[in-house]
Amino acid sequence: MAANSVFNARTRHIKLDYHFVREKVALGSHQVCFVPSIDQPADLFTKALHKLRHQHMSSNLCIL
């Protein structure tokens, strides 16, 4: 959806933040990249992870 600006009946209910991202991609100021499921940072907050996986994911966070 970020790369294709075609709207149809299924996309009319998309929230405003998706349209904001789509606009930024169209302007070239942002780029949307694929992130493999094993590297999803949200897993740290939403799933029970093994100790080593938890340590690896938490070390990737840039908390100052």
N, C-alpha and C positions, 0 to 999 in steps of 0.2 A: 504494500500500500504506500510505503514511503517513496518508492521509485515510480509508481504508476498513479497518475493523478485522475484516473477515470473513476467517476462516482456512479453508483447504481443503487438500486433499492436496498441492498444489503449494507451499504456504507453510510446511509443517511443518519444512522443513530450512533455513529462513532463520536466519542467525546472530543471536546475542543482541543485537548492536549495532543491527540494524534494528528489533528490538522495542523497544529503548531509545528510539530516535528516534520511533517510532510513539507510544509512551507520552507523550513530551514534547509532540508535536503535539496529542495528545488533551487534555492538560492545558492547552494554550494557551500554554505558555512558549516554544515554538519554532514556526517557520513554514517550510515547505518551499516553495521558489520554483524556477521554471524558469530555467535558465541556458543561453543559446544555445551551441552547440558552438564558435563562434568565440571565446567568452569563457571557456572552461574553463581554469582556472588549472593544472590537471594537465598540460595540453599542454606547458607550459614544461619539465616534468621527464620527459615520456614521448615527445615527438616532436621530430624535427628541424624547426625553424622557420626561416623567412627572418629575416634580420638585423633588419629593422624590426619584424616581429611579435614576435621575441624581446625586443627592447628595450621594446616596449609592454607585453608580459606581465610582464616583470621589474620595470617601473616600477609595476605594480599591486600587487606584493607589499609587504606592510607589515613589513619586516624592520628591527628596531631594534638 
